Amino acid sequence: MLLNRNAENKVEVKIMEGSHLYINGASNVNEFTCDYLKPIQPKSFTLSYENIENGWLIEDAQLQLESGSFDCGGRRINKDFEELLKANKFPVIQIEVYEIIPQKANFQAKIEMTIAGVKKSLPVLISLQEGKEINYNVTLNLNIEDFNLDAPTKAMGLIKVHEEISIHVNLRLGLSIKG
């Protein structure tokens, strides 16, 4: 999706300290949380946007996560999670925002998410909290099978991870309009 470069606007985006991402999941015996350990990258970037009738088309708004940088609470489950994400073959998870539509107190965004080499377009609801920085909170519910990932099983199939996971993103952003 290319923007009309003549009518282009730019915003400098800084991802502030305290931004956080984690994934919740469950198996038939317990629940788990995998925290992303590294700072979300890139730390700053310039995005381009174009006004459209109901919102904005966005370009260059990408986040990249290292698939092997999650802590799920123990070495064995961390290894299982890396295997699930195929981290050796696909070391990066990418999230790209390409459209934002304001709603009453929130925003609806359209994103493309790439996990293990599979790209999916998804709608997400973004809640906004304004303060010193702007906090964007997103919960994205996914079925891992949509990304051709197989839910792991353990103990000869007695323990099975559910296909549904939720990705929770809290981004503390500093924004400045570029001229």
N, C-alpha and C positions, 0 to 999 in steps of 0.2 A: 504494500500500500504506500504509494508515494504522495507526499503532500505537495500542494501548490507552492513551490518555493518562493514565488513573488509575494505571497500573502503570509509568509511564515513568521511565527512568533517563537521565541525561545525562553525557556525557564532553566536556570541553574538549580540543580537539585543536590542537596548534601544529605547523606544518610548519617544521622547523628548517633552518638554513643547511646546505648540503651535500646536500640532497635533489636528485635528478637524474632526468631522463627522456631517453631517446634511442630512436631507431627504427633498426633494421637492415633492409636490403633488399639485393636483388641484381638484376643484369640478366644477360643472356647473355654479357657481357664483363667485368663487375667487380662488386664489392660496394660498398655505401655505408652510411654512418652519418649520421643527422641528429640533432644535439643540440638539445634545447630550451634556448633562450638565457635565458629570463626565469625569475624565481622562480615556482614552482608556486603557483597561487592557489586558494582564499584562503589567506592566511598562517596564519589561525586560524579555527576554527569550532566550534560546539557541535553534536554529533550526539546523537540520541536512539536508545535501543535498548530492545528488549523481549526478555526471555528466552523462548526456545522450547525444545522438547524436545531438539534436537541442537545448539543454538547461539543466535544472536541475530538478530533482525530489526533492520535499521538504517534510520534516516531522517536526512536532512540531511547525508549524507557525500558531498559532491560536489567534484570537482576540475575546474577549467576551464583549458584551455590555448588560447593564441592560435594558430590554424592558420598564421599567417604569421610565427611566431617560431622557426623551426627553421633551423639552419645545417647544411647538407649538404656543405660544403667548397668551395663556389664559387657565384658569382652565378647562373650559368646553371642549375645543378642546384637551387639554392634556388628559383628561379623555376619550374622544372619541378615541384618538390615542392609549391609553393603552388598551382599549377594543378591538380595531382592532387587535392589536398585541397579544391579549390574555395574557397580562402581569401577571395576577394573577396565571394562570396555567403554563405559560412558561416564567419565569422571565429573561431568558438569550437568546440573539441572538448571534449566533456563526458564525464566518467567518474563514475558514481554507484554506490556500494556499497550494496546493499540486504539482504544476508544474509551472515553469517559462520558457518561450521561448523568447530569445532576438529577437527583430525586429530592423529595421533601427535605429530610435531614441527612441524607446519605448520598452516595454515588453508586451507580451501576457501571462496572467496567467490563470491557471485553479483553480477555488476555489470551495469549498463546503460551502453553506450558509444554516444555520438552523434558521428558523423563525417559532415560534408557533409549534415547534415539527416536522416541515416538512423540510427535507434536499434536496437541489437541487445542482447539479453541474452546474457551469456557467463559461463561458469564460469572462475575463475582460481585457481591455487595460489599461496598467499602463504607465503614463508619468513620467519621471524622471527629477528632477532638482538637480544638484550638487552644493554644496556650503560648508559651514562649516559642516552642516549635509546634508544628502541626503533626498530630499523631493519626496515622491511617491504620485502622484495624480491619483485618480480613480473615475470615474463616472459609476455607475452601474444602468442601467435601468431595472426595474422589473415590472411584472404584479403581483399584490398582490394575484390574484386568483390562481396563480401557487403555492402558499403556503397555499391554502385552506382558505384564508382570504376573508371575504365578505366586499365589499366596503360599508361603512356606508351611510345611508340616513337620512335626517332630514326633518322636516316640512312636514310630511306625504308623503315623496317621492319627494317633489319639489326640494330639494337640495340633490345631489348625488356626492360622491367622485369618481373621475375617478380611474380606476384600475391600471393605469400606475403611478409609482413613480420613482424617481431617488435618489440614495444614493450617496452622495459625500464624499469621504474620502481623507484627506490630512494627510499623516503620515510623520512626521519629525523624521528620524531614525539615530541613531548612530550605525554603524556596525563595528565589529572587528572579524577577523578570529581567531578561537581557534586552537591551535596546537594539 
